[in-house]
Amino acid sequence: MTLSNRLQADLTRAMRERDELRLEALRMAVAAVYNAEKSAGRQLSDDELLPTLKRELKARRESVEAYEGAGRGELAAREQAKLEVISAYMPQQLPEGEVEALVRQAIEQTGASSPREMGKVMGAVMPSVQGRADGKLVSSIVARELARRDLAGHGH
């Protein structure tokens, strides 16, 4: 079953069960998927839909932070719950150790030796972690590993 079909089926189930919070979260996700597919003019694969769901998650995270900052705990909790509903549709996240190993492998493959070559390493590692690791985590590991190599005298 495709991601799009799973979202739609779970939306229908949430309607039947009158699960308001789940229903609200899934409605937003289904609408985002629908819009992405409509603008593409075709049904998208699960991998093509991941960036759409990641945007939804980011929007929920930003809402949680905004509500918490405004002292609106009950609204922050609702947004957090919606975030968790949508997160369940994302691929299993890689453990940090696995991301570090992939980064080191990408550094070896690209021959990068200083922080100035971060873009080259990111370009090599991101396709292999797509949807399974946060870009911020990957870039911080790349920066740390390149700085370590530069300090160790592997640089130019």
HUSUL-V74994 format. One record per residue. N is the residue number from 1. RES is the residue in three letters. PSI is psi in degrees with one decimal (999 if undefined). Layout:
# HUSUL-V74994
n=(N,N)
res=(RES,RES)
psi=(PSI,PSI)
This chain:
# HUSUL-V74994
n=(1,2,3,4,5,6,7,8,9,10,11,12,13,14,15,16,17,18,19,20,21,22,23,24,25,26,27,28,29,30,31,32,33,34,35,36,37,38,39,40,41,42,43,44,45,46,47,48,49,50,51,52,53,54,55,56,57,58,59,60,61,62,63,64,65,66,67,68,69,70,71,72,73,74,75,76,77,78,79,80,81,82,83,84,85,86,87,88,89,90,91,92,93,94,95,96,97,98,99,100,101,102,103,104,105,106,107,108,109,110,111,112,113,114,115,116,117,118,119,120,121,122,123,124,125,126,127,128,129,130,131,132,133,134,135,136,137,138,139,140,141,142,143,144,145,146,147,148,149,150,151,152,153,154,155,156)
res=(MET,THR,LEU,SER,ASN,ARG,LEU,GLN,ALA,ASP,LEU,THR,ARG,ALA,MET,ARG,GLU,ARG,ASP,GLU,LEU,ARG,LEU,GLU,ALA,LEU,ARG,MET,ALA,VAL,ALA,ALA,VAL,TYR,ASN,ALA,GLU,LYS,SER,ALA,GLY,ARG,GLN,LEU,SER,ASP,ASP,GLU,LEU,LEU,PRO,THR,LEU,LYS,ARG,GLU,LEU,LYS,ALA,ARG,ARG,GLU,SER,VAL,GLU,ALA,TYR,GLU,GLY,ALA,GLY,ARG,GLY,GLU,LEU,ALA,ALA,ARG,GLU,GLN,ALA,LYS,LEU,GLU,VAL,ILE,SER,ALA,TYR,MET,PRO,GLN,GLN,LEU,PRO,GLU,GLY,GLU,VAL,GLU,ALA,LEU,VAL,ARG,GLN,ALA,ILE,GLU,GLN,THR,GLY,ALA,SER,SER,PRO,ARG,GLU,MET,GLY,LYS,VAL,MET,GLY,ALA,VAL,MET,PRO,SER,VAL,GLN,GLY,ARG,ALA,ASP,GLY,LYS,LEU,VAL,SER,SER,ILE,VAL,ALA,ARG,GLU,LEU,ALA,ARG,ARG,ASP,LEU,ALA,GLY,HIS,GLY,HIS)
psi=(132.5,162.7,-44.6,-44.7,-39.1,-44.3,-45.0,-44.4,-41.4,-32.5,-45.9,-43.5,-41.6,-35.1,-48.0,-40.8,-3.3,41.6,89.7,-46.6,-48.2,-41.5,-45.9,-45.5,-44.9,-35.2,-44.3,-41.9,-44.6,-40.5,-42.1,-42.3,-45.2,-46.5,-39.7,-43.2,-36.5,-43.2,-25.4,-20.5,18.4,169.8,133.6,151.4,165.5,-44.5,-35.8,-23.9,-17.6,-44.4,-33.2,-45.4,-34.5,-38.3,-40.7,-43.2,-42.2,-42.7,-41.2,-42.5,-43.8,-37.3,-42.9,-48.9,-42.8,-44.9,-40.9,-41.8,-29.7,4.2,26.4,70.3,-40.9,-38.4,-37.5,-41.5,-39.4,-45.0,-39.2,-41.3,-39.8,-40.1,-43.2,-35.8,-49.0,-35.8,-31.0,-18.2,-5.7,153.7,155.8,131.5,143.2,142.7,151.4,-37.4,-38.8,-38.4,-43.3,-43.0,-42.1,-37.3,-46.3,-40.4,-43.0,-36.5,-43.0,-46.5,-40.5,-16.5,17.9,143.0,0.7,160.2,-22.2,-19.2,21.2,-42.7,-39.2,-43.7,-43.9,-42.6,-32.1,-34.6,-32.2,-41.0,-32.3,-13.8,2.7,120.5,-9.9,0.6,139.9,135.2,-35.4,-41.8,-46.5,-46.3,-34.6,-36.7,-42.9,-47.6,-43.9,-46.0,-41.7,-38.9,-40.6,-43.5,-40.4,-43.4,-32.3,0.6,12.9,-9.3,-170.0,999)
